[in-house]
């Protein structure tokens, strides 16, 4: 929740990058054959969390005056959310 409340654009961009990296790691873990079966129990909650994160990031983007450097993260989160939704 602190990510979305961050006012400093540079700190927000850094934290967002870390967040997206973590989500990518979770996503790849959910597809890993060694953890795929266990990950099924968390697929719905992961999908919901990604959808909410993408929604919040789009809202933050809509509130910006200039195009921020983190704009590509919106598409990345949306793509992860769509992939996760297919899993759940």
RABELDA-V300011 format. One line per field, one symbol per residue. phi: phi as a letter, one per 30 degrees, with the letter a starting at -180 (. if undefined). psi: psi as a letter, one per 20 degrees, with the letter a starting at -180 (. if undefined). burial: b if it has 16 or more other C-alpha atoms within 10 Angstrom, else e. Layout:
phi = ???
psi = ???
burial = ???
//
This chain:
phi = .dedcdcddddeddddddddddddddedddcdedbedddedcdddddddddddddddddddddddcddddeedddddddddddddddd
psi = hhghiphohggggghgggghgghgggghhhiphhigghhhijgghgggggggggghhhggghiqgqpqijhhhghghgghggghhhh.
burial = eeeeeeeeeeebbebbeeebeebeeebeebeeeeeeeebeeebbebbeebbebbeebbeebeeeeeeeebeebbeebbebbeebbebe
//
